[in-house]
Amino acid sequence: MLGREVVLREDHGGVRADGEFAHQAVVPAARLVQEALTDVRRSGMRIVPVCPYVAKYLERNEEFADITDPVTPEVPHRLKTELRTLT
């Protein structure tokens, strides 16, 4: 979600979140992505997978195709511009 930033880092074969989610346990990256996509679907929102890991996950898990939009050339520029306004 734009406006909420989560920093993730690999930790012993899983992913650990920093910031507001730092208290969460290490979870496998695939599980984190799956749960995030499930939340996106429940909220009625859509995803544009700019993260290479998420893009690869979506290639292997077609059940989220209905909530996925393509990364078009203007997406990285727009994202960078919008994130700049948040800082």
Summary of the structure (lengths in Angstrom):
residues: 87
radius of gyration: 13.6
end to end distance: 15.4
largest distance: 35.9
contacts: 179
relative contact order: 0.14
helix: 53%
strand: 13%
